[in-house]
Amino acid sequence: MKVRFLADANFNRKIIAGVLRREARINFLSGAEVDLTGIPDLQVLALAASEGRVVLTHDVRTMVSAFAEFTSTGPSGGVLLVAQNVPVGPVVNALIRIWEESSAEEWKNRIGWIPL
């Protein structure tokens, strides 16, 4: 199964737009579409896990510990951490590459960084 993404509430919308502009077939759910504003990281992880999605986040400070806590009690769809100062282009390229070259199964209970 192809990787599906869930961008948290504060994820850079230019990245989402860039990914979808280049590859419209990617299943991408944004935090704005499901109103994740103010939702705790554990709930974001639970939503993503229930739908088999990889969470995309800039919340490096809080998401790492939330991911550890969440995966201690059940499976996660995975998390990709993106530093806020990384230019949009390389992030777009990395997400498309992940979608093209990996499967959703490979990201279960895995946390990674972009750039890769």
N, C-alpha and C positions, 0 to 999 in steps of 0.2 A: 504494500500500500504506500502511496506517495505521502511525503511529509506534508502536514497541514499546520498552519501557523496561527497563533493567537498573540497579537501585539497588546501589551498592557496599556493602560490609560494614557501614560505620558510618552509612549513610544513615538519617535519622530515620524510624522505623517508623510514627509517627503520620501522617506525610505519605502514606506508602504506603496505610495504612488509610483515610485520608480520601479519597484518589483513588478507591480501589476501592469505597468505600461510596457515593460519588456516581455513579461510572460503572464498573460491574462488567465492561463489555466491553473495557476497556483491558487489553492484554497487558503485565503487569508482573511481572518476575522480580526477586526480592530477593536480596541478597547472602547472606542466611541460607539460602535455598533451594538455592543452589549452593555454599555454604560458601566465600565469598571472603575470610574472615578471614585476614589475613597475606599475601594474594596481592599481588604487585607490580602497580602501576598498568598497566604494559605488558601484563601477562597479562589483567587485567580488560578492557582495551581490545581485546585480541585475541579474547576470548570474545564480547564485545558485537559486534564487527565480523563474526565468523563467523555470528552469528545475526541480523545486521541490526538491532541494538538501539542506542538512545541511552543512554549511561551517565549516571546521576544521581549526583552526588557533592558532599560538603561539603569534599573534599580540595583546596581551592583552591591551597594552597602546592605540592603535588606534581603534581597532575593536569595543570596547564597545560603544564609542560615535558614530561611523559610523552606528552601528546597531540601536541605538536610533533614529538617523536622518532618516535612511532608513525606519524603521517601522512607522514613523510618517506620511509617505506619501503612504505606501502600504504594502502588506504582504511580509513576509520573510519566507524562508524555514527553518530558525533557524541557530543558531551559537553554536558551542562548542569550548570553550577556553581551551587550554592545555598549562600549564606552561612548559617552556623549560627544567626545571630541573627534571621533573617527569620521572622516568625510563620507558623505552619502553614497557616492559611487562604489567604493570598495565593499560597503555593506550590502548594497543591492546585488553586486556580483556574487558575493559569498552566499547570500540566501538563495539565489537562483541556482548556484552550483550545488548547494545542499539539496535542494528540491530535485535537481536532475540526477544526482549521483548517489543519493542515499534513500533509505526507506524509513518509514515511521518507526518500525521496529528497532532500528539502530539507535534511535534517540530516546527510547524508553529508559527512564531513571538515569539519564545522562545530562550533565551540565557542561556547557562549552562556551567559548569566547569567540566573538568576531572582532577583529579579523582572526581567521583560523590559524 
